[in-house]
Every structure is written in C-alpha cells, then in structure tokens.
Amino acid sequence: MDVVALAVGELAANAVRHTRSGEGDGGWFGLELIYGDPAYVAVTDLGGHGVPVVLPEGYGDPSCQGGRGLRMLYELALMFGVHGSSTFGHTVWVDLDLNRGLESHPYGLTQMAS
C-alpha cells in the first residue's frame, strides 16, 4: 500500500468514525490531495467529539484495533498538523515523503498495511 493511500484512508476513516461527519443520515468531509513530492493530504470534518490527538508511543493494548492511526501517520510524516475547532470542524493534514516507503518505517507498517 502506498503511503498516500494509507494517509487518505486513515484520515477519511477518522472523520467518519469520530466526528459529526459520520453521524445521522450522513454528513460530509473534505479531502485535499496534492500528489507532489512531498505529497500533501488533508481531511476536513464537521467537528464534534473533541480534538484529534496523536497518542503517545506505546499507548494502550497492542492488540486493540483503534487509537494508533494518527500516531502511525505522525511517524511517517515530514510534517503533521491539526487546526480548527470542535464547533466548526477540524482539518488534519500531513506532508509525506514519496521516496520513503512503508517498508522503511521502523515499526513495520508494511505488515499492518498489507
């Protein structure tokens, strides 16, 4: 899996799972993608349910399926950021080095992404 596809999937899934973008009869989220070098991926959601945070390394039960996605992107990113508010929505964004594949990640993300 390409690092950009991983970032798009993770950020889009978070917008639907953890914000008003995924509630009720449907909402929306925005995706901005600049496939350059570095690549830029940003997802804007409808807000709610707190502020997106990167959990500390080694946080929680390793067998747990959730809670590690933003940490993974943070580790892969050249730059990572969040701006906005719970009321009006957040944008979570990453700049990614296209020359650094998942296989070079120290935590073995290739296995997680396969």
C-alpha positions, -999 to 999 in steps of 0.1 A, spaced: 0 0 0 12 34 -9 19 59 19 -5 84 4 -33 58 1 -27 49 37 -30 85 48 -62 92 28 -78 60 42 -68 67 78 -78 104 78 -111 97 60 -120 69 83 -113 90 113 -135 118 100 -164 93 96 -158 74 129 -150 103 153 -168 134 141 -203 147 131 -193 139 95 -203 103 102 -235 108 122 -271 107 113 -282 104 77 -248 114 65 -226 143 66 -196 153 46 -159 156 49 -135 173 25 -103 158 11 -74 178 -3 -46 159 -20 -16 173 -37 3 144 -52 37 161 -54 69 155 -35 62 159 -8 26 148 -10 0 167 10 -31 150 23 -57 169 44 -91 159 56 -116 185 69 -145 172 90 -176 187 107 -161 187 142 -175 174 175 -163 149 199 -131 167 209 -98 175 192 -78 149 172 -47 139 191 -16 118 185 -14 92 212 20 87 229 42 60 215 33 26 231 -1 38 243 -27 12 251 -31 -25 244 -12 -36 213 -40 -60 203 -65 -31 202 -76 -22 167 -81 15 173 -62 45 186 -30 42 167 -38 56 132 -28 93 138 4 81 157 13 60 126 8 90 103 27 112 126 57 88 124 55 86 86 51 124 81 76 150 73 51 174 89 18 169 106 -8 193 119 -44 198 131 -63 231 131 -99 241 136 -125 236 164 -149 211 177 -177 235 168 -168 243 132 -147 213 122 -110 203 121 -85 198 94 -59 171 99 -30 172 74 2 155 67 32 161 43 46 128 31 79 119 15 71 98 -15 107 84 -16 102 69 19 81 38 15 63 20 43 89 -8 43 115 17 57 93 26 87 109 13 120 76 -1 133 70 -25 104 40 -7 89 42 -28 58 27 -57 78 0 -35 92 -10 -21 59 -10 -53 39 
